[in-house]
Amino acid sequence: MKNNIYFYEVQRFNQWWFWLIWILVFAIMISAIIFSSDNEKTSYVGIILVMIIALAMFIVRLKTIINEDGVYIRYFPFHLKYKRFLWDEIEEVYIRKYRPMLEFGGWGLRLGIGRLGIGRKNIAYNVRGNIGLQLVLKNGKKVLIGTMQADAMQQILSKIKQQNGERI
């Protein structure tokens, strides 16, 4: 990755309603542990699993970098290294509004459903919102990267398109 970074964004799951749901689930799980008697056959595996998932949500983050060679993303902890999409590999790039539930079944690291089609050719990396950077790759894949800074991203894309003669 070259040093000239034009755009940088970090997103986390920090919506108030999201955390309210997890706090309620967490409280129910803790209550189940506290108020269960020794005679009851309580499955702690499910409780521990839910607690681990809730705690893991604190570390999930999506980093997006746009620079002179392309678009880089890292969806930690799923990606330990940045995934890169070089400008030479991108046929088309634009900002678009999308419907997370209908097109991808929600937020997170998602495979496309609905109008984008089912399968690994359509993937979304999103954390919140409904606006993203759509990449159409020359190999036929479509990659959607959610953003909360669409205006700043659009300005950078316009500059890059001018520099590259509208090639992408």
C-alpha positions in Angstrom: 0.0 0.0 0.0 1.5 3.3 -1.0 1.6 6.2 1.5 -0.7 8.7 -0.3 -3.9 8.0 1.5 -6.8 10.1 0.1 -9.6 8.6 2.3 -9.6 6.8 5.6 -12.6 5.6 7.7 -13.0 3.3 10.6 -16.5 2.1 11.5 -17.7 0.1 14.5 -21.0 -1.4 15.7 -21.9 1.6 17.9 -25.6 2.1 17.3 -27.5 2.6 20.6 -30.2 0.1 19.8 -27.7 -2.6 18.9 -26.0 -2.3 22.3 -29.4 -2.2 24.1 -30.3 -5.5 22.6 -27.0 -7.1 23.5 -27.2 -5.7 27.1 -30.7 -7.2 27.5 -29.5 -10.5 26.1 -26.4 -10.4 28.4 -28.6 -9.6 31.4 -30.9 -12.5 30.7 -28.0 -14.9 30.3 -26.4 -13.7 33.6 -29.8 -14.1 35.3 -30.1 -17.6 34.0 -26.7 -18.5 35.5 -27.4 -16.8 38.9 -30.9 -18.1 39.4 -30.4 -21.6 38.2 -30.2 -24.2 40.9 -27.8 -27.1 41.1 -30.6 -29.5 40.3 -31.5 -27.9 36.9 -29.7 -29.0 33.8 -28.9 -25.6 32.4 -26.8 -25.6 29.2 -24.0 -23.1 29.8 -22.6 -23.6 26.4 -25.3 -21.5 24.8 -25.0 -18.8 27.5 -21.2 -18.7 27.1 -21.5 -18.6 23.3 -23.9 -15.6 23.4 -21.6 -13.8 25.9 -18.6 -14.4 23.6 -20.4 -13.1 20.6 -21.5 -10.0 22.5 -18.0 -9.3 23.7 -16.6 -9.9 20.3 -18.8 -7.1 18.9 -16.7 -4.7 20.8 -13.6 -5.5 18.7 -15.3 -5.7 15.2 -14.3 -2.8 13.0 -14.3 -2.0 9.3 -11.4 0.1 8.0 -11.5 1.6 4.5 -8.6 3.3 2.8 -8.6 4.8 -0.7 -5.3 5.7 -2.1 -3.6 6.1 -5.5 -3.4 2.3 -6.1 -7.0 1.4 -5.1 -9.4 0.6 -2.3 -8.3 -1.3 0.8 -10.5 -2.8 3.4 -9.9 -4.6 6.7 -12.9 -6.1 8.5 -11.2 -7.1 11.8 -11.2 -9.8 13.2 -12.2 -11.5 10.0 -9.4 -10.0 8.0 -6.0 -9.9 9.6 -4.5 -8.2 6.5 -6.1 -5.6 4.3 -8.0 -6.8 1.2 -7.0 -4.7 -1.8 -8.9 -3.8 -4.9 -6.5 -2.1 -7.3 -7.8 0.5 -9.8 -6.7 -1.8 -12.6 -9.0 -4.6 -11.3 -12.0 -2.2 -11.0 -14.3 -1.7 -13.9 -16.7 0.7 -12.2 -16.9 2.4 -8.8 -19.6 4.6 -7.4 -21.5 5.6 -4.2 -25.0 4.1 -3.9 -27.8 3.7 -1.5 -28.7 0.1 -0.7 -31.1 -1.9 1.4 -29.0 -4.0 3.8 -31.8 -6.4 4.8 -33.2 -7.0 1.3 -29.9 -7.1 -0.6 -27.6 -8.8 1.9 -29.7 -10.0 4.8 -28.4 -7.4 7.2 -25.1 -5.9 8.3 -21.7 -7.5 8.7 -19.7 -9.5 6.2 -22.5 -10.7 3.9 -23.1 -12.5 0.7 -25.5 -10.9 -1.7 -29.1 -11.9 -2.0 -32.1 -10.3 -3.7 -31.4 -8.2 -6.8 -27.7 -8.6 -6.6 -28.0 -12.4 -6.8 -27.0 -15.1 -4.6 -23.4 -16.3 -4.2 -19.8 -15.3 -3.7 -19.8 -12.9 -6.6 -21.6 -10.3 -4.6 -20.3 -9.4 -1.1 -20.9 -6.6 1.3 -18.7 -5.3 4.1 -20.9 -3.1 6.2 -21.4 -2.1 9.8 -24.3 0.4 9.7 -26.3 2.7 7.5 -27.5 2.2 3.9 -24.9 4.0 1.8 -21.8 2.3 0.4 -19.0 2.3 -2.2 -20.0 -0.1 -4.9 -17.1 -1.8 -6.7 -17.7 -3.7 -9.9 -14.6 -5.7 -10.7 -13.4 -6.8 -14.1 -13.8 -10.5 -13.0 -17.5 -10.0 -12.5 -17.5 -9.7 -8.7 -19.4 -6.9 -7.0 -18.2 -5.6 -3.7 -20.1 -3.2 -1.5 -18.3 -1.3 1.3 -20.5 0.6 3.7 -19.6 4.1 4.6 -20.7 6.9 6.9 -18.7 9.5 5.0 -20.3 9.3 1.5 -19.7 12.9 0.6 -16.0 12.8 1.5 -15.7 9.6 -0.4 -17.5 11.0 -3.5 -15.1 13.9 -3.6 -12.1 11.6 -3.5 -13.6 9.4 -6.2 -14.2 12.4 -8.4 -10.6 13.5 -8.1 -9.3 10.0 -8.8 -11.6 9.8 -11.9 -10.3 13.1 -13.2 -6.6 12.0 -12.7 -7.3 8.7 -14.4 -9.3 10.2 -17.3 -12.6 8.6 -16.2 -11.0 5.2 -16.6 -12.8 3.7 -13.6 
